[in-house]
Amino acid sequence: MFPPRPSKWRGVACPPGVALAALVSGSAAAVLIHWDRPGIGWLLAAGVAATAVFLVDRNARGRAASTTSDDAVEATSGRQTARTGSPRFNAGRLWWATLALALLAVGAVRAAGWLFALCVIAACVAGSLAVVARRSANGILYDAFAVWLAAAAAVPWAYAGTARVRSGNAPRARRLGLSAAVTVALLAVFVPLLGSADAMFAALLETVTPEVDMPSVARWFALFAVAGLGTLGALFLLAGPPPPATAAVAGRTLRRSEWALPVGALAVLFAAFVATQFVVLFGGDDYVQETSGLTYAEYARTGFWQLSAVTVLTLAVLMVVLRWAAQDTAADRWWLRGLLVAVSVLALVIVASALGRMWTYQQAYGFTVLRLLVEVCELWLGLVYVLVSAAVLRLRRAWLPRAVAGTAMATLLALAVLDPERLIAEKNIDRWQRGKTLDTEYLVTLSPDILPATDRLPEPLRTQVRARLRADLDGDPWQSWNLSRARAR
């Protein structure tokens, strides 16, 4: 879970171009990203970084393959040389990289800040999993943050590699530095002169030149450092990948008599609860009022969070049992499959009950971002239970952690495609048209994503809501271009 100790980086060969890739990635992030709002610059910066990493890694693999081919000719009298892995297509790496870029592309389409913040976090995890590619012996938590954990060792690694190159190319480096200094001096003289000579050219310069102030400089340095370190960490892991996970599973210490009793008790308890849910479902509002003294909406609100806690805790129990329960005999495996699948199916019914309660609650009290997010999390938990059931039936769980992470990111991407804030606005307007109250103060706190939904509002309410939504839509620089905000102007 921790980055390699500084001594370990000495055994990893540093390919050419590492420092240049970090410089390009950091510069692209500093220029293209405006972190105060979603925009296309995030995707462009990620594309530059991914391209830089890919090119350096491909060049290094090509060199390694060429060296291996030359060394193989010298293998004689039973002596064999170790072969370095040649560049091969990896479907898993392509999947995670595509998913990371797709999540960052949300910033070019949706204006909801909370949604894009979640997408950025998920994209960082997906990018790390793309670099690691195959499961490592360190586990899913390390793999998910491997790029950032490896950055500490990547800095001295890259510095040492660059120092070796500098020692052989010192005269050339000095000449390039002199050329760069002359370039800067010429631009410093001629750009102001040409700008003062023509108003159109001056306007162009003003458009492409960012405002320089202390907050902007701090932002540039921060983005440069984060992107540069991420690039170094990725290249370090590609040059010296962590050891792969092994198929061996040791330490199954729970005998059937030890785990079957608590899991069986859970199954009986869940079955009794599910039976009451069917009674409530068919009894409806009248039955709930007679037995609990609550309306159906109040009844739904009282139990949702408890049911959500039950689904999460049950998932933890299933994972522990699947990991530690003995599978030595056919009877052990039969009981393990039977009880865990039974609990999973009953837990799915509880998930459905929690979703139904939240939907009923929102129909009664209104739709919000938090309530929708909780519903989406419950849907994802239901999908996780399906994955767990598949792992139980196969009695193989090695693939499960990455599948869970992948479905979480895919669910988030599907939510972005759904346009959550527009959905919330439409559902609240539906309630209003059925005679419920409409919280316009909440609507105007949402992003311009909801503007198409406001077409259904009558005047003057529609104009008032739209005016407040557009109040903060000042002009975006080209790096922050966003489809939703562009349409709203």
C-alpha positions in Angstrom: 0.0 0.0 0.0 3.0 2.3 0.2 5.4 3.4 -2.6 8.6 1.5 -3.1 11.5 2.5 -0.8 13.9 4.9 -2.3 16.5 2.1 -2.7 14.3 0.1 -5.0 14.2 2.7 -7.8 17.8 2.1 -8.5 17.0 -1.3 -10.0 14.5 0.2 -12.5 15.9 1.3 -15.8 14.9 4.9 -16.7 14.0 5.2 -20.4 14.7 8.3 -22.4 12.1 11.0 -22.5 10.8 10.6 -18.9 11.6 14.2 -17.8 10.3 15.6 -21.1 7.0 13.7 -20.7 6.5 15.1 -17.2 7.4 18.6 -18.4 4.9 18.4 -21.3 2.1 16.9 -19.1 2.6 19.5 -16.4 2.7 22.4 -18.8 -0.5 21.1 -20.5 -2.3 20.8 -17.2 -1.2 24.3 -16.2 -2.4 25.9 -19.4 -5.5 23.8 -20.2 -7.2 23.2 -16.8 -9.3 25.8 -15.0 -10.3 23.9 -11.8 -13.1 26.3 -10.7 -15.5 24.8 -13.3 -16.0 21.8 -15.6 -14.5 22.3 -19.1 -13.0 20.7 -22.1 -9.5 21.6 -20.8 -9.5 18.6 -18.4 -10.0 16.2 -21.2 -7.3 17.8 -23.4 -4.8 17.9 -20.6 -5.5 14.2 -19.8 -5.1 13.4 -23.5 -1.7 15.1 -23.6 -0.5 13.2 -20.5 -1.8 9.9 -21.8 -0.1 10.4 -25.2 3.2 11.4 -23.5 3.2 8.3 -21.3 2.2 6.1 -24.2 5.0 7.3 -26.5 7.8 7.1 -23.9 6.6 3.6 -22.8 6.3 2.4 -26.4 9.8 3.7 -27.2 11.2 2.0 -24.1 9.5 -1.4 -25.0 10.8 -1.2 -28.5 14.4 -0.6 -27.3 14.0 -3.5 -24.8 12.6 -5.9 -27.5 15.5 -4.9 -29.8 18.1 -5.5 -27.1 16.5 -8.9 -26.2 16.6 -10.0 -29.9 20.4 -9.1 -30.0 21.1 -11.0 -26.8 19.2 -14.1 -27.9 21.7 -14.7 -30.7 24.4 -15.2 -28.0 22.5 -18.0 -26.2 24.6 -21.1 -26.6 25.2 -24.5 -24.9 21.9 -24.5 -23.0 22.3 -20.9 -21.7 19.2 -18.8 -22.2 18.8 -15.1 -21.8 15.8 -13.5 -20.0 13.3 -12.0 -22.4 11.8 -8.6 -21.8 8.1 -8.3 -22.5 7.4 -6.8 -25.9 4.6 -4.4 -26.5 1.3 -6.4 -26.4 -2.3 -5.4 -26.7 -3.9 -5.3 -23.3 -7.7 -5.1 -23.3 -7.8 -4.3 -19.6 -5.5 -1.4 -20.0 -7.5 -0.1 -22.9 -10.7 -0.4 -21.0 -9.5 1.5 -18.0 -7.8 4.2 -20.1 -10.9 4.7 -22.2 -13.1 4.9 -19.1 -10.8 7.5 -17.5 -11.0 9.7 -20.6 -14.8 9.3 -20.9 -15.2 10.4 -17.3 -13.1 13.5 -17.9 -15.1 14.2 -21.1 -18.2 14.8 -18.8 -16.7 18.2 -18.0 -17.1 19.2 -21.6 -20.8 18.3 -21.6 -22.3 18.7 -18.1 -22.1 21.9 -16.0 -22.8 20.3 -12.6 -19.7 20.8 -10.5 -20.5 18.0 -8.0 -20.9 15.5 -10.8 -17.6 16.4 -12.5 -15.7 16.3 -9.1 -16.8 12.7 -8.7 -15.8 12.0 -12.3 -12.3 13.5 -11.8 -11.7 11.3 -8.7 -13.0 8.2 -10.6 -10.8 9.1 -13.6 -7.7 9.2 -11.4 -8.5 5.7 -10.1 -9.2 4.4 -13.6 -6.0 5.9 -14.9 -4.0 4.2 -12.1 -5.6 0.8 -12.9 -4.8 1.3 -16.6 -1.2 1.8 -15.8 -1.0 -1.3 -13.5 -3.1 -3.2 -16.1 -3.1 -6.7 -14.5 -3.8 -7.4 -10.8 -0.8 -6.9 -8.6 0.2 -8.7 -5.5 -0.4 -5.6 -3.5 -4.2 -5.7 -3.9 -6.9 -3.4 -5.3 -6.3 -0.5 -2.9 -2.7 -0.2 -4.0 -3.6 -0.6 -7.7 -6.2 2.1 -7.5 -3.7 4.7 -6.2 -0.4 3.1 -7.5 0.5 6.0 -9.7 0.4 8.5 -6.9 2.0 6.2 -4.4 4.9 5.5 -6.9 5.5 9.3 -7.5 7.7 9.5 -4.4 10.1 7.0 -5.8 9.7 8.3 -9.4 11.2 11.7 -8.6 14.8 10.5 -7.7 14.5 7.8 -10.4 13.8 10.4 -13.1 16.4 12.7 -11.7 19.1 10.0 -11.8 18.1 9.1 -15.4 18.2 12.7 -16.5 21.6 13.2 -14.8 23.1 10.3 -16.8 21.8 11.9 -20.0 23.0 15.3 -19.1 26.5 14.1 -18.3 26.9 12.9 -21.9 25.1 15.9 -23.6 26.2 18.9 -21.6 27.4 21.0 -24.6 24.2 20.3 -26.5 22.1 21.2 -23.4 23.9 24.5 -23.0 23.3 25.4 -26.7 19.6 24.5 -26.4 19.4 26.6 -23.2 21.0 29.6 -25.0 18.6 29.1 -27.9 15.6 29.1 -25.5 16.8 32.3 -23.8 17.2 34.1 -27.1 13.7 33.0 -28.1 12.2 34.5 -24.9 14.2 37.7 -25.4 13.0 38.2 -28.9 9.3 37.5 -28.0 9.6 39.9 -25.1 10.7 42.7 -27.5 8.5 42.0 -30.6 5.2 41.0 -29.1 4.6 44.3 -27.3 5.6 46.2 -30.4 3.3 44.4 -32.7 0.5 44.5 -30.1 0.7 48.3 -29.9 0.8 48.6 -33.6 -2.5 46.9 -34.4 -5.7 46.8 -32.4 -6.9 43.4 -33.9 -3.6 41.8 -33.0 -3.7 43.3 -29.6 -7.2 41.8 -29.1 -5.9 38.4 -30.2 -3.1 38.6 -27.7 -5.5 39.6 -24.9 -7.6 36.5 -25.7 -4.8 34.0 -25.6 -2.8 35.5 -22.8 -4.0 34.6 -19.3 -4.2 37.1 -16.5 -1.1 36.8 -14.3 -1.8 37.2 -10.6 -0.7 35.3 -7.5 -3.7 33.0 -7.4 -3.2 32.1 -11.0 0.5 31.5 -10.6 -0.2 29.2 -7.6 -2.8 27.3 -9.6 -0.4 26.8 -12.5 2.3 25.5 -10.2 -0.1 23.2 -8.4 -1.5 21.8 -11.6 2.0 21.4 -13.1 3.2 19.6 -10.0 0.3 17.2 -9.9 0.3 16.3 -13.6 4.1 16.0 -13.7 4.2 13.8 -10.6 1.4 11.6 -12.0 3.3 11.2 -15.3 6.5 10.2 -13.5 4.6 7.8 -11.3 3.0 6.2 -14.3 6.2 5.8 -16.2 8.0 4.4 -13.2 5.3 1.7 -12.8 5.5 0.9 -16.5 9.3 0.6 -16.3 9.2 -1.5 -13.1 5.7 -3.0 -12.6 4.7 -4.4 -9.3 4.7 -8.2 -8.9 1.6 -9.9 -10.3 -1.0 -11.4 -8.1 -0.7 -15.2 -7.6 -3.6 -17.6 -7.8 -2.7 -19.3 -4.6 -5.1 -18.6 -1.7 -3.8 -19.4 1.8 -5.2 -19.2 5.3 -8.8 -20.5 4.9 -9.4 -21.0 8.5 -13.2 -20.9 9.0 -14.7 -24.4 9.2 -18.3 -24.9 8.0 -19.6 -25.2 11.6 -18.1 -21.8 12.4 -19.5 -19.7 9.6 -22.7 -21.5 8.6 -24.6 -20.7 11.8 -24.2 -16.9 11.7 -24.8 -16.8 7.9 -27.8 -19.1 8.2 -29.2 -16.9 11.0 -28.9 -13.9 8.6 -30.7 -15.8 5.9 -33.6 -16.6 8.2 -33.8 -13.0 9.5 -33.7 -11.6 5.9 -36.4 -14.0 4.8 -38.7 -12.9 7.6 -38.1 -9.2 6.7 -38.7 -9.8 3.0 -42.0 -11.5 3.9 -43.2 -8.4 5.7 -42.2 -6.2 2.8 -44.5 -8.2 0.5 -47.3 -7.7 3.0 -46.6 -4.0 3.0 -46.4 -3.8 -0.8 -49.7 -5.5 -1.3 -51.4 -3.8 1.7 -50.5 -0.3 0.6 -51.1 2.9 2.4 -54.1 1.8 4.4 -52.3 -1.2 5.9 -49.3 0.9 6.9 -51.5 3.5 8.6 -53.4 0.8 10.5 -50.2 -1.0 11.7 -47.7 1.9 12.3 -49.8 5.1 12.4 -47.7 6.6 9.6 -48.5 7.5 6.0 -46.7 5.5 3.4 -44.3 8.3 2.6 -43.4 8.8 6.3 -43.0 5.0 6.6 -40.7 5.0 3.6 -38.5 7.8 5.0 -38.1 6.1 8.4 -36.4 2.9 7.1 -34.3 3.9 4.1 -31.0 4.6 5.9 -31.3 1.5 8.0 -31.9 -0.7 5.0 -28.9 0.9 3.2 -26.7 0.1 6.2 -28.0 -3.5 6.2 -27.0 -3.9 2.5 -23.5 -2.5 3.1 -22.8 -4.6 6.2 -24.2 -7.7 4.6 -21.9 -7.2 1.7 -18.9 -7.1 4.1 -20.1 -10.3 5.8 -20.3 -12.1 2.4 -16.8 -11.0 1.4 -15.3 -12.2 4.7 -17.0 -15.6 4.4 -16.1 -16.0 0.8 -12.4 -15.2 1.6 -12.0 -17.3 4.8 -14.4 -20.2 4.6 -12.9 -23.6 4.0 -13.6 -25.2 0.6 -11.9 -28.5 1.2 -14.8 -30.9 0.5 -17.8 -31.0 -1.8 -20.1 -30.5 1.2 -18.2 -27.3 2.2 -18.5 -25.9 -1.3 -22.2 -26.8 -1.6 -23.1 -25.1 1.7 -21.0 -22.1 0.8 -22.7 -21.6 -2.5 -26.2 -22.3 -1.1 -26.1 -20.0 1.9 -24.2 -17.1 0.4 -26.4 -17.1 -2.7 -29.5 -17.2 -0.6 -28.3 -14.3 1.5 -27.4 -12.4 -1.7 -30.8 -12.9 -3.2 -32.6 -11.8 -0.1 -30.3 -8.8 0.2 -31.3 -7.9 -3.4 -34.9 -7.8 -2.2 -33.9 -5.5 0.6 -32.1 -3.3 -1.9 -35.2 -3.1 -4.0 -37.2 -2.3 -0.8 -34.8 0.6 0.0 -35.1 1.9 -3.6 -38.8 1.8 -3.5 -38.9 3.7 -0.2 -36.6 6.4 -1.5 -38.7 6.8 -4.7 -41.9 7.1 -2.7 -40.2 9.6 -0.4 -39.1 11.7 -3.3 -42.5 11.6 -4.9 -43.9 13.0 -1.6 -41.2 15.5 -0.6 -39.3 16.3 -3.8 -36.2 15.2 -5.7 -32.7 16.5 -4.7 -29.2 15.7 -5.8 -28.4 13.9 -2.5 -31.5 11.7 -2.7 -30.7 10.8 -6.3 -27.1 10.0 -5.5 -28.3 7.7 -2.7 -30.6 5.9 -5.1 -27.8 5.4 -7.6 -25.6 4.0 -4.9 -28.3 1.5 -3.9 -28.6 0.5 -7.6 -24.9 0.0 -7.7 -25.0 -2.1 -4.5 -27.6 -4.3 -6.2 -25.2 -4.8 -9.1 -22.4 -5.7 -6.7 -24.6 -8.3 -5.1 -25.1 -9.9 -8.5 -21.3 -9.9 -9.0 -20.8 -11.4 -5.6 -23.3 -14.2 -6.4 -21.4 -14.9 -9.6 -18.1 -15.1 -7.6 -19.8 -17.4 -5.0 -21.1 -19.8 -7.7 -17.7 -20.0 -9.3 -15.9 -19.9 -6.0 -13.4 -17.5 -7.6 -13.1 -14.0 -6.2 -9.9 -12.7 -7.7 -11.7 -10.8 -10.4 -14.3 -9.3 -8.1 -12.5 -6.2 -6.7 -11.7 -4.8 -10.1 -15.2 -5.7 -11.4 -16.7 -3.8 -8.4 -14.5 -0.7 -9.1 -15.3 -0.9 -12.8 -19.1 -1.1 -12.3 -18.9 1.9 -9.9 -17.2 4.0 -12.5 -19.6 2.8 -15.3 -22.5 3.7 -13.0 -21.2 7.2 -12.5 -20.7 7.6 -16.3 -24.2 6.4 -16.9 -25.5 8.9 -14.4 -23.6 11.7 -16.3 -25.2 10.5 -19.5 -28.6 10.6 -17.8 -28.1 14.3 -17.0 -29.0 14.1 -13.3 -29.8 17.7 -12.5 -32.1 18.0 -15.5 -33.8 14.8 -14.4 -34.3 16.2 -10.9 -35.8 19.4 -12.3 -38.1 17.5 -14.6 -39.4 15.3 -11.7 -40.0 18.3 -9.5 -41.9 20.0 -12.2 -43.9 16.8 -12.7 -44.8 16.9 -9.0 -45.8 20.6 -9.3 -48.1 19.9 -12.2 -49.8 17.2 -10.1 -50.6 19.8 -7.4 -47.4 19.6 -5.2 -45.3 22.5 -4.3 -42.3 23.5 -6.4 -39.1 24.7 -4.5 -37.8 27.2 -7.0 -35.1 28.3 -4.5 -33.7 24.9 -4.8 -34.0 24.8 -8.6 -31.9 28.0 -9.0 -29.0 26.4 -7.0 -28.6 23.8 -9.7 -26.5 24.2 -12.8 -27.5 25.3 -16.3 -28.0 21.7 -17.1 -31.6 22.1 -16.0 -32.5 24.9 -18.5 -34.2 22.7 -21.0 -36.5 21.4 -18.2 -37.7 25.0 -17.4 -39.5 25.2 -20.8 -42.4 23.6 -19.0 -42.7 26.4 -16.5 -45.3 29.2 -17.1 -44.4 32.9 -17.4 -43.2 34.8 -15.5 -41.8 32.0 -13.4 -39.8 30.6 -16.3 -38.1 33.9 -17.0 -37.3 34.4 -13.4 -35.7 31.0 -12.9 -33.7 31.3 -16.1 -32.4 34.7 -15.3 -31.0 33.5 -12.0 -29.4 30.4 -13.6 -27.7 32.6 -16.2 -26.6 35.3 -13.7 -23.2 33.7 -13.1 -22.5 32.6 -16.7 -19.7 35.0 -17.5 -17.6 34.3 -20.5 -15.5 31.2 -20.3 -11.9 31.0 -21.7 -11.6 28.5 -24.5 -10.0 26.0 -22.0 -13.2 26.0 -20.0 -15.6 25.6 -22.9 -18.7 23.5 -21.8 -21.6 22.5 -24.0 -24.3 23.1 -21.3 -23.0 26.6 -20.4 -22.6 27.5 -24.0 -26.2 26.6 -24.8 -27.4 28.5 -21.7 -26.0 31.8 -22.8 
